[in-house]
Amino acid sequence: QVQLVQSGGGLVQAGGSLRLSCAASGSIFSINAMGWYRQAPGKQRELVAAITGGGSTNYADSVKGRFTISRDNAKNTVYLQMNSLKPEDTAVYYCNADGIATMRGVVGSWGQGTQVTVSS
């Protein structure tokens, strides 16, 4: 069984920074892609950033230059460093892992979500 546990959310003033973490636990051999999604009230869920096992990254236009995604394969952990935060970044953030190779096969998994609130 694979679990993704998130940490690092909270309330911050505009212009501040937060760092989100998401650790996958279980009998994991490898993970393909990992990413961060967010959903604001009344808005569609969107992909914020993604990273492959080889280090290729993809960012939403709204966060380019401000957010950085990274991963530690040895720890099965993905991070999202969020700088220069804006009120429009306020949302529930979810991490995702795709192509998780386990003893039982290849699976995907989602984190529990964490609230990020940016005040003006």
HELIX and SHEET records of a PDB file:
HELIX    1   1 ASP A   61  VAL A   63  5                                   3    
HELIX    2   2 ASN A   73  LYS A   75  5                                   3    
HELIX    3   3 PRO A   87  ASP A   89  5                                   3    
SHEET    1   A 4 GLN A   3  SER A   7  0                                        
SHEET    2   A 4 LEU A  18  SER A  25 -1                                        
SHEET    3   A 4 THR A  77  MET A  82 -1                                        
SHEET    4   A 4 PHE A  67  ASP A  72 -1                                        
SHEET    1   B 4 GLY A  10  GLN A  13  0                                        
SHEET    2   B 4 THR A 114  SER A 119  1                                        
SHEET    3   B 4 ALA A  91  THR A 102 -1                                        
SHEET    4   B 4 ILE A  28  ILE A  31 -1                                        
SHEET    1   C 6 GLY A  10  GLN A  13  0                                        
SHEET    2   C 6 THR A 114  SER A 119  1                                        
SHEET    3   C 6 ALA A  91  THR A 102 -1                                        
SHEET    4   C 6 MET A  34  GLN A  39 -1                                        
SHEET    5   C 6 GLU A  46  ILE A  51 -1                                        
SHEET    6   C 6 THR A  57  TYR A  59 -1                                        
SHEET    1   D 4 GLY A  10  GLN A  13  0                                        
SHEET    2   D 4 THR A 114  SER A 119  1                                        
SHEET    3   D 4 ALA A  91  THR A 102 -1                                        
SHEET    4   D 4 GLY A 105  TRP A 110 -1                                        
END                                                                             
